[in-house]
Amino acid sequence: MTFSTRLKEEITEYNSNPIEKRAELSAILRYDSKIEKDKITITSENAKIARRIYTSLKEVFGINIKIIVRNQKRFRIKQIYILEIKEKVTYILESLYIYDNGKKLKANERYYEAFDEKVSYLKGAFLSIGSINDPSSSGYHLEFIFLTKLDADFLKKILKSIKIDSKVLKRNNRYMTYIKSAESISDVIKLFKANHSLFYFEDIRIYRDHKNMVNRLNNCEIANQEKTTQTGLKQKEEIEFLKQNHLFDLLEENTRIVLEYRYKYPESSYSELSEIISLETDYKIGRSGINHHFIKMKKLIEKHKNEL
């Protein structure tokens, strides 16, 4: 079972009030039903989602609903659940703000104002046309697929009103409203009150964030080590230059000590070099002191080259 399916099934376990059920049904019937003159048909591959739609319709509208179960054979046999509504069709469509006087309303002609209604509408859209990546896969992604840009923009508007950013993208001949931010996706799951899915999502997210942080630190450490090694090898060459040109003895004793140890340990950092010198000689020196002696070395080399 995919993470998307698990999340949808967990949503169906939450018991909504009649107002929330209306908003949820409004999205489901608008985006994922076949509407004819005297019949509404809803098809689902998930038994729990089909049962939730059936129960909500019964409780809100008090109608009889015909259930048809079919076996679909492609790569494997799976059951398809078909709900047929033939009672109060006009009343249902008008109550859910999908039709008015026989004319289909645009999605933005009825905007849900209450926060709980917005969340419930979002639930209905996700149950019918939504999907979410497993957080353990390559990235975070939650999407809703629509037939029209107007519907995609309307859902984006609802998401924005509850402080969740999303984007709309055309994909082939359809439109997708999607969320990429892990934090925003987590907020959506939290709004759905799907705690088990939320804990799973957050566990994976924390693990991935920690892993990425460790990788960044390791990369930074490797880069610093490479930089230290390159600096040390260059300074070793400069020390050789001093000796070849009889300049080394012109430096004061403490500077010569530091340069001799740098020559022996070219891959050591300044901090490591200061510890080695402090332990092996009577000269106690810190990192800044090491740097000060190398500045003296560079000045002497520059002076010599300028005099040539």
C-alpha angles and dihedrals in degrees: 000000000000124000088246091057093046091052092049092049091049090052090055090058093064113093112224130197120247094264092052091047091055092053091047093048090047091062094042095050093042096051107026112029138085109235119200131169097273103009143057118200124195120186126194136171092204120079094204094051091047090050092050092051090047093049094045093050091049093049097043101039104018094226136145113248126197115224120204121186118198133179114231117203120200118117089340137003115266134165124247119203117211122190116197120196117193100156126085091352096158092043092051094048093048093044090054092047094242098115134021122189090346093308123113112241123225115247093246094053091082116038119191108232104182116083094229090051091053092050091047092049087051090051091052091049091049094047091052109032106003134103137175133203120241103256089227089065126083098292150346115276135156119177145175120203119213136181093222136039089227091063092045091051091047092056090046087054091052092048091049091051089059091046099257118130119219139162135223121224132176113235115187104306095338137071128237128204106198144175123209102172112103090211093052092047089051089052091052092051089048090053089052088056089229096149099172092052090044093053091048092048093048093046091054091043093052091047092050093045090050091047091050091048091051090049091050091049091048091049090048091049092049091048091049091049091050090049091049091050093049091049092048094049091048090050090049089056090049091052089052088051090054093051095045091052095044092245099118095084091054089072121088118259099258091051091050090052092053093047093048091054092046088053090053095044108032094157095055122105120237090258092051091045092052090052092050093049093046092051099043101039140035089250111102110200139162134213094272090050090054090052091049092057092050089053088056090050092052092048091053092050092048091048091051093049092048091053093053 
